[in-house]
Amino acid sequence: MGTGSMRLAAALVAALALAAAGSAPTCAAQPLRRNYYAGVESIVRGVVARKVQQTGTAIGATVRLFFHDCFVEGCDASVMVASTGNNTAEKDHPNNLSLAGDGFDTVNRAKAAVDAVLQCRNKVSCADILAMATRDAIALAGGPSYAVELGRLDGLSSRKSSVDRKLPAPFFNLDQLNKIFAANGLSQADMIALSAGHTVGLAHCGTFSGRLRGPSAPDPTLDRGYAARLQAECPANVDPRAAVAMDPVTPVAFDNQYFRNLQAGKGLLASDQVLHTDPRSRPTVDTWARSAAAFDRAFVAAITK
């Protein structure tokens, strides 16, 4: 068992034990703050731990679901809303069709477990549960744990059109990345830290196939060995929905290996690798590649924003 897997296993055991010993939930209305619900966080943590035990892909899927939710109308769980005959919801926008079902399932399971407690039924928002589940998925994968302020309300609307131009594309350059993150009150350093969410999860072949084949392919910023590996995993004419691990070294661990990968030319998406090839962002990448502690602090600050 590798170091990342050992950390994951230990975190799962601890989370399940804590959930079993949790105090009785309290769901009375209170101001937005940390520790908003007594006992509810342990319920969510236990559900997430069990889901991750069943499938490690739930980690990346949950983190990505939270990101896609927050960048469209804020962190209000509107990405969870299903389309109706009269309205096409956010989740059915082309940019969200690749969101993995394990992320939705994690939140739905946690919501059901919370609602099974009589005094909490219909009193804990999906928005809060998604925020808690994301924090727990990151911690279970060996990443930093952090406090989340709770008490937010679920969004009252979810429209496909709201997603337009709100999410970064896998081919974005540094200026485009900075612009879309700045629109959400996030700095370049925040953007680089949050991009490291790609240290877990999967990416579909179609999101990076242009780097492997075409007039100027393979992308010269790709390590040759890594490019050959990706060409084997995503051969010509493969289903573009086929997926590969975003981090080829520690795919189930939430760590600073993402930045070391960029230094080695092993950023999967063009929007990943540009963080190291562009001299304006390279110093930050190099700093966090050297220091896991510095990355953890930056990530917590960014995701808290």
Secondary structure, DSSP 8 states (H G I E B T S, - for coil): --HHHHHHHHHHHHHHHHHHT----B-----SBTT-SBTHHHHHHHHHHHHHHH-THHHHHHHHHHHHHHTTTSSSSGGG---BTTB--GGGSGGGTTS-HHHHHHHHHHHHHHHTSGGGTTTS-HHHHHHHHHHHHHHHTT-------B-----S---GGGGTTTS--TT--HHHHHHHHHTTT--HHHHHHHHGGGGSSEEEGGGTGGGTSSTT-S-TTS-HHHHHHHHHHS-TT--TT-EEES-SSSTT--STHHHHHHHTT--SSHHHHHHHHSTTTHHHHHHHHH-HHHHHHHHHHHHH-
